[in-house]
């Protein structure tokens, strides 16, 4: 392949390329004619990507290139974004185990503003898709107090900064979760303020998915299922063995990572300046276990039995998310539980999960 052919394709810059959802975002753009330039935080992450089977053909052909940006809050994005047409920002600077409100607020807000400021100096950029979260949308009230609630793009996490800043883990066991939610909300507000105060030529779309479940493409062996974070860790509970407990769901709605990737792509190529809730189907872990067992009764020993007749969120009239804006504006066609389950089981099978005894991959302690 000639260098002229390579440079004729547009480039998408993706932050946090080694992440669960970022892989799908990259594949979506690659399959639609874009080259990918992705950031990671260390040189060791570059080597892991180069050896990963999902990436090999693209790295070898020069269609995926990698850049180290060790600090998205104060780091230099020049090498990543120079000459790019689109930016997909997925790198998250914080986790759910930090110690104070400021440790959530400052990196979450400053990371995205740093990127926007630098992007505004690059004339080739036409669109930016930003990862937010349904955490920036939800009310922390118990499900039973939100019966029939329908969340839309007009909703925001209701607690203000003064309230969350006054929390401590000692006074509120959910402080870190609420800090995380508030940080996501205030990062969106900071982006809105940036748009008002800065002349720019690119579109900016903000995407808010809830729990994200699907094939874990970044996982290449059963042992790698240990130590996963975010929505991925509880997702693995439904393949730990028939006698394992079925977890209570953290939410009531999920989305497939491929649908999130579709949203990133469509929002960028359609040059959308909007906020979108990206969500499709109600779920419980019991529903997933039931579906896995239905599709693969021969693997019954791998899926927790729990209570197959347990109620679903819909039967209890819990809150729901309205995805109609993403369907109407972005043309999304969401995958359902049977589709996601089928492809997830195929991936588990491809990495050898069902060649070892149920739960044999789980590390104790």
VEXFIDO-396335 format. One record per residue (C-alpha): residue number from 0; chain; x, y, z. Coordinates in steps of 0.2 Angstrom, whole numbers, plus 5000, padded with zeros to 4 digits. Example, Ala and Ser with C-alpha at 12.3 -4.5 7.8 and 13.67 -1.06 7.14 Angstrom:
BEGIN
<atom 0,"A",<5062,4978,5039>>
<atom 1,"A",<5068,4995,5036>>
END
This chain:
BEGIN
<atom 0,"A",<5000,5000,5000>>
<atom 1,"A",<5008,5017,4995>>
<atom 2,"A",<5010,5031,5007>>
<atom 3,"A",<4999,5042,4995>>
<atom 4,"A",<4985,5029,4997>>
<atom 5,"A",<4987,5030,5016>>
<atom 6,"A",<4987,5048,5017>>
<atom 7,"A",<4971,5050,5006>>
<atom 8,"A",<4960,5043,5020>>
<atom 9,"A",<4954,5055,5034>>
<atom 10,"A",<4960,5052,5052>>
<atom 11,"A",<4950,5051,5068>>
<atom 12,"A",<4960,5054,5084>>
<atom 13,"A",<4954,5043,5098>>
<atom 14,"A",<4959,5046,5117>>
<atom 15,"A",<4961,5031,5127>>
<atom 16,"A",<4962,5019,5113>>
<atom 17,"A",<4965,5003,5124>>
<atom 18,"A",<4949,5005,5132>>
<atom 19,"A",<4934,4993,5131>>
<atom 20,"A",<4922,5005,5121>>
<atom 21,"A",<4936,5014,5112>>
<atom 22,"A",<4941,4998,5103>>
<atom 23,"A",<4923,4998,5095>>
<atom 24,"A",<4924,5016,5091>>
<atom 25,"A",<4940,5013,5082>>
<atom 26,"A",<4933,4998,5072>>
<atom 27,"A",<4918,5008,5067>>
<atom 28,"A",<4929,5022,5060>>
<atom 29,"A",<4941,5010,5052>>
<atom 30,"A",<4927,5000,5043>>
<atom 31,"A",<4921,5017,5036>>
<atom 32,"A",<4937,5022,5028>>
<atom 33,"A",<4946,5032,5042>>
<atom 34,"A",<4963,5029,5049>>
<atom 35,"A",<4965,5030,5068>>
<atom 36,"A",<4978,5039,5078>>
<atom 37,"A",<4975,5034,5096>>
<atom 38,"A",<4982,5039,5113>>
<atom 39,"A",<4987,5028,5127>>
<atom 40,"A",<4996,5033,5144>>
<atom 41,"A",<5012,5023,5142>>
<atom 42,"A",<5024,5015,5130>>
<atom 43,"A",<5019,4998,5138>>
<atom 44,"A",<5001,5000,5132>>
<atom 45,"A",<5007,5003,5115>>
<atom 46,"A",<5016,4986,5115>>
<atom 47,"A",<5000,4978,5121>>
<atom 48,"A",<4990,4985,5107>>
<atom 49,"A",<5002,4980,5094>>
<atom 50,"A",<5001,4962,5100>>
<atom 51,"A",<4982,4962,5102>>
<atom 52,"A",<4974,4951,5088>>
<atom 53,"A",<4960,4965,5085>>
<atom 54,"A",<4973,4978,5081>>
<atom 55,"A",<4987,4968,5072>>
<atom 56,"A",<4981,4970,5053>>
<atom 57,"A",<4978,4988,5056>>
<atom 58,"A",<4994,4992,5065>>
<atom 59,"A",<5004,4982,5052>>
<atom 60,"A",<4996,4991,5038>>
<atom 61,"A",<4999,5008,5046>>
<atom 62,"A",<4980,5012,5048>>
<atom 63,"A",<4982,5013,5067>>
<atom 64,"A",<4995,5023,5074>>
<atom 65,"A",<4998,5026,5093>>
<atom 66,"A",<5004,5041,5103>>
<atom 67,"A",<5008,5042,5122>>
<atom 68,"A",<4998,5056,5131>>
<atom 69,"A",<5002,5052,5149>>
<atom 70,"A",<4992,5066,5156>>
<atom 71,"A",<4976,5072,5148>>
<atom 72,"A",<4973,5086,5161>>
<atom 73,"A",<4989,5095,5157>>
<atom 74,"A",<4997,5085,5142>>
<atom 75,"A",<5001,5090,5125>>
<atom 76,"A",<4988,5083,5112>>
<atom 77,"A",<4997,5090,5097>>
<atom 78,"A",<5004,5074,5090>>
<atom 79,"A",<4987,5065,5092>>
<atom 80,"A",<4976,5078,5084>>
<atom 81,"A",<4987,5087,5071>>
<atom 82,"A",<4979,5084,5054>>
<atom 83,"A",<4964,5074,5061>>
<atom 84,"A",<4947,5077,5055>>
<atom 85,"A",<4937,5070,5070>>
<atom 86,"A",<4941,5068,5088>>
<atom 87,"A",<4933,5054,5099>>
<atom 88,"A",<4937,5058,5117>>
<atom 89,"A",<4934,5043,5128>>
<atom 90,"A",<4949,5043,5140>>
<atom 91,"A",<4943,5046,5158>>
<atom 92,"A",<4955,5054,5170>>
<atom 93,"A",<4947,5047,5186>>
<atom 94,"A",<4940,5031,5193>>
<atom 95,"A",<4927,5027,5207>>
<atom 96,"A",<4940,5026,5222>>
<atom 97,"A",<4946,5043,5224>>
<atom 98,"A",<4946,5052,5241>>
<atom 99,"A",<4937,5069,5238>>
<atom 100,"A",<4926,5080,5228>>
<atom 101,"A",<4941,5089,5220>>
<atom 102,"A",<4950,5074,5215>>
<atom 103,"A",<4934,5070,5204>>
<atom 104,"A",<4930,5087,5198>>
<atom 105,"A",<4947,5095,5193>>
<atom 106,"A",<4953,5081,5182>>
<atom 107,"A",<4936,5077,5174>>
<atom 108,"A",<4933,5095,5169>>
<atom 109,"A",<4951,5101,5165>>
<atom 110,"A",<4954,5085,5155>>
<atom 111,"A",<4940,5089,5142>>
<atom 112,"A",<4944,5108,5142>>
<atom 113,"A",<4962,5105,5139>>
<atom 114,"A",<4957,5095,5124>>
<atom 115,"A",<4945,5108,5117>>
<atom 116,"A",<4958,5122,5119>>
<atom 117,"A",<4971,5112,5109>>
<atom 118,"A",<4958,5106,5096>>
<atom 119,"A",<4953,5124,5093>>
<atom 120,"A",<4971,5127,5086>>
<atom 121,"A",<4970,5113,5073>>
<atom 122,"A",<4960,5119,5058>>
<atom 123,"A",<4958,5102,5051>>
<atom 124,"A",<4946,5096,5065>>
<atom 125,"A",<4928,5096,5059>>
<atom 126,"A",<4919,5087,5073>>
<atom 127,"A",<4922,5081,5091>>
<atom 128,"A",<4912,5067,5100>>
<atom 129,"A",<4914,5067,5119>>
<atom 130,"A",<4910,5053,5131>>
<atom 131,"A",<4900,5058,5146>>
<atom 132,"A",<4888,5046,5155>>
<atom 133,"A",<4871,5043,5161>>
<atom 134,"A",<4879,5047,5178>>
<atom 135,"A",<4877,5065,5173>>
<atom 136,"A",<4859,5062,5170>>
<atom 137,"A",<4852,5051,5184>>
<atom 138,"A",<4844,5055,5200>>
<atom 139,"A",<4851,5045,5215>>
<atom 140,"A",<4834,5042,5222>>
<atom 141,"A",<4829,5024,5225>>
<atom 142,"A",<4821,5016,5210>>
<atom 143,"A",<4805,5014,5220>>
<atom 144,"A",<4804,5033,5221>>
<atom 145,"A",<4806,5035,5202>>
<atom 146,"A",<4792,5024,5196>>
<atom 147,"A",<4787,5028,5179>>
<atom 148,"A",<4801,5041,5177>>
<atom 149,"A",<4807,5044,5159>>
<atom 150,"A",<4824,5051,5157>>
<atom 151,"A",<4828,5063,5142>>
<atom 152,"A",<4842,5074,5137>>
<atom 153,"A",<4834,5088,5147>>
<atom 154,"A",<4838,5079,5163>>
<atom 155,"A",<4854,5081,5174>>
<atom 156,"A",<4860,5074,5190>>
<atom 157,"A",<4851,5084,5203>>
<atom 158,"A",<4863,5087,5217>>
<atom 159,"A",<4873,5104,5216>>
<atom 160,"A",<4891,5106,5220>>
<atom 161,"A",<4889,5113,5237>>
<atom 162,"A",<4880,5097,5242>>
<atom 163,"A",<4892,5085,5235>>
<atom 164,"A",<4907,5095,5241>>
<atom 165,"A",<4901,5093,5259>>
<atom 166,"A",<4900,5074,5258>>
<atom 167,"A",<4913,5062,5265>>
<atom 168,"A",<4914,5043,5264>>
<atom 169,"A",<4912,5044,5283>>
<atom 170,"A",<4895,5053,5282>>
<atom 171,"A",<4889,5045,5266>>
<atom 172,"A",<4895,5028,5260>>
<atom 173,"A",<4890,5033,5242>>
<atom 174,"A",<4900,5049,5242>>
<atom 175,"A",<4912,5043,5229>>
<atom 176,"A",<4898,5038,5217>>
<atom 177,"A",<4890,5054,5219>>
<atom 178,"A",<4906,5064,5217>>
<atom 179,"A",<4908,5054,5200>>
<atom 180,"A",<4890,5059,5195>>
<atom 181,"A",<4892,5077,5199>>
<atom 182,"A",<4909,5078,5190>>
<atom 183,"A",<4902,5071,5174>>
<atom 184,"A",<4888,5084,5175>>
<atom 185,"A",<4899,5099,5179>>
<atom 186,"A",<4911,5093,5165>>
<atom 187,"A",<4896,5094,5153>>
<atom 188,"A",<4892,5112,5160>>
<atom 189,"A",<4910,5117,5157>>
<atom 190,"A",<4909,5111,5139>>
<atom 191,"A",<4893,5121,5137>>
<atom 192,"A",<4902,5137,5144>>
<atom 193,"A",<4917,5134,5133>>
<atom 194,"A",<4906,5133,5117>>
<atom 195,"A",<4898,5150,5122>>
<atom 196,"A",<4915,5158,5126>>
<atom 197,"A",<4925,5152,5111>>
<atom 198,"A",<4924,5154,5093>>
<atom 199,"A",<4926,5137,5085>>
<atom 200,"A",<4923,5128,5068>>
<atom 201,"A",<4920,5111,5074>>
<atom 202,"A",<4904,5102,5080>>
<atom 203,"A",<4903,5095,5098>>
<atom 204,"A",<4892,5081,5103>>
<atom 205,"A",<4890,5074,5120>>
<atom 206,"A",<4885,5056,5122>>
<atom 207,"A",<4878,5048,5138>>
<atom 208,"A",<4877,5029,5139>>
<atom 209,"A",<4872,5019,5155>>
<atom 210,"A",<4879,5002,5159>>
<atom 211,"A",<4888,4995,5143>>
<atom 212,"A",<4888,4976,5141>>
<atom 213,"A",<4894,4966,5126>>
<atom 214,"A",<4909,4956,5120>>
<atom 215,"A",<4925,4961,5129>>
<atom 216,"A",<4936,4962,5114>>
<atom 217,"A",<4950,4969,5124>>
<atom 218,"A",<4951,4953,5134>>
<atom 219,"A",<4960,4939,5125>>
<atom 220,"A",<4960,4925,5139>>
<atom 221,"A",<4949,4920,5153>>
<atom 222,"A",<4962,4925,5166>>
<atom 223,"A",<4961,4943,5159>>
<atom 224,"A",<4943,4944,5166>>
<atom 225,"A",<4950,4947,5183>>
<atom 226,"A",<4953,4965,5188>>
<atom 227,"A",<4941,4973,5175>>
<atom 228,"A",<4933,4989,5181>>
<atom 229,"A",<4917,4999,5178>>
<atom 230,"A",<4903,4990,5170>>
<atom 231,"A",<4914,4976,5164>>
<atom 232,"A",<4917,4968,5182>>
<atom 233,"A",<4899,4964,5186>>
<atom 234,"A",<4896,4959,5168>>
<atom 235,"A",<4908,4944,5170>>
<atom 236,"A",<4898,4938,5185>>
<atom 237,"A",<4885,4929,5173>>
<atom 238,"A",<4899,4917,5168>>
<atom 239,"A",<4906,4912,5185>>
<atom 240,"A",<4896,4896,5187>>
<atom 241,"A",<4879,4889,5190>>
<atom 242,"A",<4880,4890,5209>>
<atom 243,"A",<4886,4908,5210>>
<atom 244,"A",<4875,4922,5216>>
<atom 245,"A",<4866,4933,5204>>
<atom 246,"A",<4871,4951,5207>>
<atom 247,"A",<4858,4965,5210>>
<atom 248,"A",<4859,4977,5195>>
<atom 249,"A",<4867,4994,5197>>
<atom 250,"A",<4855,5001,5184>>
<atom 251,"A",<4840,4996,5175>>
<atom 252,"A",<4846,5000,5157>>
<atom 253,"A",<4861,4995,5146>>
<atom 254,"A",<4868,4998,5129>>
<atom 255,"A",<4879,4987,5118>>
<atom 256,"A",<4897,4995,5115>>
<atom 257,"A",<4894,4994,5097>>
<atom 258,"A",<4879,5005,5098>>
<atom 259,"A",<4890,5018,5108>>
<atom 260,"A",<4902,5017,5094>>
<atom 261,"A",<4889,5020,5081>>
<atom 262,"A",<4884,5035,5091>>
<atom 263,"A",<4901,5042,5091>>
<atom 264,"A",<4903,5040,5073>>
<atom 265,"A",<4886,5046,5067>>
<atom 266,"A",<4887,5061,5079>>
<atom 267,"A",<4904,5066,5071>>
<atom 268,"A",<4900,5063,5053>>
<atom 269,"A",<4883,5072,5054>>
<atom 270,"A",<4892,5086,5063>>
<atom 271,"A",<4880,5086,5078>>
<atom 272,"A",<4880,5099,5091>>
<atom 273,"A",<4869,5090,5103>>
<atom 274,"A",<4868,5079,5119>>
<atom 275,"A",<4862,5061,5117>>
<atom 276,"A",<4856,5048,5128>>
<atom 277,"A",<4863,5031,5121>>
<atom 278,"A",<4853,5017,5129>>
<atom 279,"A",<4841,5003,5123>>
<atom 280,"A",<4835,4989,5134>>
<atom 281,"A",<4831,4985,5152>>
<atom 282,"A",<4841,4972,5160>>
<atom 283,"A",<4845,4963,5176>>
<atom 284,"A",<4859,4951,5178>>
<atom 285,"A",<4846,4937,5180>>
<atom 286,"A",<4839,4942,5163>>
<atom 287,"A",<4857,4940,5156>>
<atom 288,"A",<4859,4923,5164>>
<atom 289,"A",<4842,4917,5158>>
<atom 290,"A",<4847,4922,5140>>
<atom 291,"A",<4864,4914,5140>>
<atom 292,"A",<4856,4898,5146>>
<atom 293,"A",<4842,4899,5133>>
<atom 294,"A",<4855,4901,5119>>
<atom 295,"A",<4868,4889,5125>>
<atom 296,"A",<4859,4875,5136>>
<atom 297,"A",<4875,4865,5133>>
<atom 298,"A",<4885,4877,5144>>
<atom 299,"A",<4872,4878,5158>>
<atom 300,"A",<4886,4874,5171>>
<atom 301,"A",<4894,4891,5167>>
<atom 302,"A",<4878,4903,5170>>
<atom 303,"A",<4872,4907,5188>>
<atom 304,"A",<4854,4899,5190>>
<atom 305,"A",<4848,4912,5203>>
<atom 306,"A",<4829,4914,5201>>
<atom 307,"A",<4824,4913,5183>>
<atom 308,"A",<4807,4920,5187>>
<atom 309,"A",<4813,4936,5196>>
<atom 310,"A",<4804,4952,5191>>
<atom 311,"A",<4811,4963,5177>>
<atom 312,"A",<4813,4982,5178>>
<atom 313,"A",<4798,4984,5166>>
<atom 314,"A",<4787,4973,5177>>
<atom 315,"A",<4791,4984,5192>>
<atom 316,"A",<4788,5000,5182>>
<atom 317,"A",<4805,5007,5186>>
<atom 318,"A",<4812,5022,5177>>
<atom 319,"A",<4817,5021,5159>>
<atom 320,"A",<4828,5030,5146>>
<atom 321,"A",<4820,5038,5131>>
<atom 322,"A",<4833,5035,5116>>
<atom 323,"A",<4821,5042,5103>>
<atom 324,"A",<4833,5057,5100>>
<atom 325,"A",<4847,5046,5096>>
<atom 326,"A",<4837,5035,5084>>
<atom 327,"A",<4829,5050,5075>>
<atom 328,"A",<4844,5061,5074>>
<atom 329,"A",<4858,5049,5073>>
<atom 330,"A",<4849,5034,5064>>
<atom 331,"A",<4854,5022,5078>>
<atom 332,"A",<4847,5004,5077>>
<atom 333,"A",<4850,4997,5094>>
<atom 334,"A",<4855,4979,5097>>
<atom 335,"A",<4844,4969,5109>>
<atom 336,"A",<4848,4957,5123>>
<atom 337,"A",<4848,4941,5112>>
<atom 338,"A",<4859,4949,5100>>
<atom 339,"A",<4872,4955,5113>>
<atom 340,"A",<4871,4939,5122>>
<atom 341,"A",<4875,4929,5106>>
<atom 342,"A",<4890,4939,5101>>
<atom 343,"A",<4896,4939,5119>>
<atom 344,"A",<4895,4920,5121>>
<atom 345,"A",<4904,4918,5104>>
<atom 346,"A",<4918,4930,5111>>
<atom 347,"A",<4920,4920,5127>>
<atom 348,"A",<4921,4904,5117>>
<atom 349,"A",<4934,4911,5106>>
<atom 350,"A",<4946,4915,5121>>
<atom 351,"A",<4943,4898,5128>>
<atom 352,"A",<4932,4902,5143>>
<atom 353,"A",<4922,4886,5140>>
<atom 354,"A",<4937,4875,5139>>
<atom 355,"A",<4941,4877,5157>>
<atom 356,"A",<4929,4872,5172>>
<atom 357,"A",<4916,4885,5177>>
<atom 358,"A",<4924,4899,5187>>
<atom 359,"A",<4941,4892,5186>>
<atom 360,"A",<4948,4909,5180>>
<atom 361,"A",<4942,4918,5195>>
<atom 362,"A",<4956,4923,5207>>
<atom 363,"A",<4952,4922,5225>>
<atom 364,"A",<4955,4936,5237>>
END
